[in-house]
Amino acid sequence: MTKSELIEAIAARGELTKARAEQVVNCVFDAMTEALQRTDGIEIRGFGSFTVRPYKPYAGRNPRTGQAVPVPAKRLPFFKVGKELKELVNASQHIALQSDEDDDDD
């Protein structure tokens, strides 16, 4: 799902105009981005949590030349899926796998 598809889905479900739904989506993403910039965690029960993980500098390798390249220390966002979302995704995958298996029998 792309951002524009998300905006359309929110507009349809919430009976909002697309412009208003876009404002809502942008507001949510902006608030999440600002929280992660402050290294605050974000927890959405049933969905998952976003945290910022620090990584130490290390010596990497250029895949083309094999030459050592220094990689600086960095902080990156990390998403941990929530239990409910994980169960929903696994349940839907099971359904898809069953239908795939049924197609093989034809």
C-alpha positions in Angstrom: 0.0 0.0 0.0 1.3 3.4 -1.0 0.8 6.6 0.9 -1.8 7.7 -1.7 -3.7 4.4 -1.3 -3.7 4.9 2.4 -5.1 8.4 2.0 -7.9 7.0 -0.2 -8.7 4.3 2.3 -8.9 6.7 5.2 -11.0 9.1 3.1 -13.4 6.3 2.3 -13.7 4.8 5.8 -13.8 8.1 7.6 -16.1 9.8 5.2 -13.5 12.5 4.7 -12.4 14.4 1.6 -9.1 13.2 0.2 -7.5 16.6 1.1 -8.6 16.2 4.7 -7.4 12.6 4.8 -4.1 13.6 3.4 -3.7 16.2 6.2 -4.5 13.5 8.8 -1.9 11.0 7.3 0.8 13.7 7.0 0.1 14.9 10.6 0.5 11.3 11.9 3.7 10.7 9.9 5.1 14.0 11.0 4.4 13.4 14.6 6.0 9.9 14.4 9.1 11.3 12.6 9.5 14.0 15.2 9.3 11.5 18.0 11.9 9.2 16.4 14.2 12.2 15.8 14.0 12.9 19.6 14.8 9.1 20.1 11.4 8.7 21.7 9.7 5.3 21.2 6.3 4.9 19.6 4.1 2.2 20.8 0.8 1.4 19.0 -0.9 -1.5 20.9 -1.8 -4.4 18.7 0.2 -3.0 15.8 3.8 -2.7 16.9 6.5 -0.3 18.2 9.1 1.9 16.7 12.4 2.6 18.4 15.7 4.1 17.5 18.7 1.8 17.7 22.2 3.1 17.8 24.9 1.4 15.7 28.6 1.6 16.3 31.0 2.5 13.5 32.6 -0.4 11.7 34.7 -1.3 8.7 32.6 -2.3 5.8 33.6 -3.5 2.3 32.8 -2.1 -1.1 31.1 -5.0 -2.8 32.6 -4.1 -6.2 36.2 -3.6 -5.3 36.4 -5.4 -1.9 38.1 -2.3 -0.5 37.6 -1.5 3.2 35.3 1.4 3.7 34.7 3.1 7.1 31.0 3.1 8.1 30.2 5.9 10.6 28.1 5.4 13.8 24.4 5.9 13.1 21.0 5.7 14.6 18.3 3.9 12.6 14.5 3.4 13.2 13.5 -0.2 14.1 10.0 -1.6 14.0 8.9 -4.5 16.1 5.6 -6.0 15.1 2.9 -6.4 17.7 1.5 -9.8 18.7 -2.0 -9.1 17.3 -0.7 -7.9 13.9 1.6 -10.9 13.7 -1.2 -13.3 14.4 -3.5 -11.6 11.8 -0.8 -11.7 9.1 0.0 -15.3 9.9 -3.7 -16.3 9.7 -4.1 -14.5 6.4 -1.0 -16.2 5.0 -2.4 -19.6 6.0 -5.6 -18.9 4.1 -3.5 -17.8 1.0 -1.3 -20.9 1.3 -4.4 -23.1 1.4 -5.8 -21.6 -1.7 -2.5 -21.9 -3.4 -2.4 -25.6 -2.5 -5.9 -26.1 -3.9 -4.8 -24.5 -7.2 -2.0 -27.0 -7.5 -4.5 -29.9 -7.5 -6.2 -28.7 -10.7 
